[in-house]
Each structure stands twice: as structure tokens, then as C-alpha cells.
């Protein structure tokens, strides 16, 4: 009987030790997650005002100006120099930024300023300004005067009807079948029904 009690106590103590060892790593792993969440919540998004003044405004003398009107009343102005297609200056919210061209495979004109997180994408139909630091659109549906013009419909020349094919001639020994004209619709379907008056 004493052996049975000893064996039971030994089994219980081993089970308790195993449970404690298994529970300890999960409790330690749960604590850092709480602190990571707390630090992630306290971290604020970077703002453009963090770097104001750290980059000199680009020189826009001798450049071509393009004004864009965007949705929500936003306005963007781009300045480009014909001799330098690798850079543009962009005015956004009363600040002038220098953006550098980035190659694309789609043919879109993409310019970036990594310091401020600005990305300007220009396609033939519109332009858009993105904030790569906050992953959001700043201005969309930006169109210049040329892009706002309505598309002019060019008249398309009418396509000539195909020439009628000649009727096949019957081979020797075959009967010729005359062509049957299409049936005309009954007159009752074409004309509206007359009302009977009493």
C-alpha cells in the first residue's frame, strides 16, 4: 500500500512538473506580445512636417508649368525642364518638392521623393499624387487643361456592303433551283389595327 501511495505521489509530481515546464514558455511568450502591441500603438505616423526645411526648394526658372485640377478641390502644379526629363518640381500644399523619375514597365511617368514620401504618377488620362509613407492617396483624378478637353468623335467612313455572290450554276445532270425571294410580313402586323366605331 505504501508503494501505491509513493507511485501515485511520484506520478502527480511528474505531471505537475511537466505542466509547469510547458506553461512557462507560453507565459513568457505572451508577455513580449503585450509590450510589442503597446509600443506599436504608441508609435505615431511620420508626418511631412518632420522634414520641412531639410530639403531646399528646387529652382523653377526656365521650366514649363502644368496646372492640374484634382477631385475634392485639390490642385497640383508640376514644373519640368525639357532638357532634364529625369526630374520634375511639384507644388503641393504651398510647398515645392523635387521628384526624381523612376522607370516603369507600363509606360507611366512615375516620379518619387523618398524624403517626403511623395509619388507622382502620370498617365495620358490623368495624374495622381500618393503618400508612400502613409500608404494613401493625396490627390486623384488630377487633369490638366489638355486632359479636360472632351474627346472629339471622328466620323468613321461607312463600310461598303459586300458584293452579292453570283448564283452557282448547276453542274451537268443537276436540277436548277430558282432563288426564292424572302417572305413579306403580313400587312396586319405592319399597320396598326383600326378601331371599330359604333
Secondary structure, DSSP 8 states (H G I E B T S, - for coil): -HHHHHHHHHHHHHHHHHHHHHHHHHHHHHHHHHHHHHHHHH-----GGGGTTSS-----TT-EEEEEE-GGG-EEEEEEETTEEEEEEEEETTEEEEEEEE--SS--EEEEETTTTEEEEE-SS-EEEEETTTTEEEEEEEB-HHHHS----------------------TT-------------HHHHS-------
